[in-house]
């Protein structure tokens, strides 16, 4: 029997609020599509969890997005991209049609990094899970073998952000500490990737702590440009991404809490619905 797929929204997933910084850039670049954002706030942060747990949680959320009609899901979360994406692509997607796709945020970032760095020395701030996976090192090496990647795990940054403490003196302390440790690894780093979608919320603090000659990169525009290019190169999938400009938001935590904080990340007020996993 031939299965005819109908177009659905593009799914955007993150463990919590961070993916909204990527969604914001995607929605600006590609406003014509329908989107569903899914934040697994009840189980965030993912960054400190084991490989198996991150894969299990991410897969559950991706399945819910497929159930909601999405054919394309973006893991707007570095931790999930680093720890779950490959297994989902290589094993779990076999249960769905060949048109169902899941994409991450690490590849688009590493694909362009060699065009930005002049010293060929790049720093990455990320969660412990992303750093442990070595995904940034491995992926950068595939595209630009001459670029050296130095990583620093920042396990306090996501909890500070999720708990609304990103503007306080506690955040200043941890940002400066992690910046110092990263830069001690090489004085020649000229580019630093914010390799966690939560981190752009602390942009001003990080910018102040990082010497002015070092370029800071957040992922929103990089992922949005890469998605636009991907859809142009995959017209069959593009036809399965519904046009309409409608956006909906789901959280596994309280919708009220989500709506109170999401605006900081998304740049405008959102109205979410609770989703019980
Ligand atoms: N926003 C996620 C990322 O990009 C991490 C948040 C978490 O630790 O759950 O890695």
Boltz pocket constraint, residues with backbone or C-beta under 6 A from the ligand:
constraints:
  - pocket:
      binder: B
      contacts: [[A, 14], [A, 15], [A, 16], [A, 18], [A, 19], [A, 44], [A, 45], [A, 46], [A, 47], [A, 48], [A, 76], [A, 77], [A, 78], [A, 79], [A, 80], [A, 127], [A, 130], [A, 158], [A, 195], [A, 196], [A, 197], [A, 198]]
      max_distance: 6.0
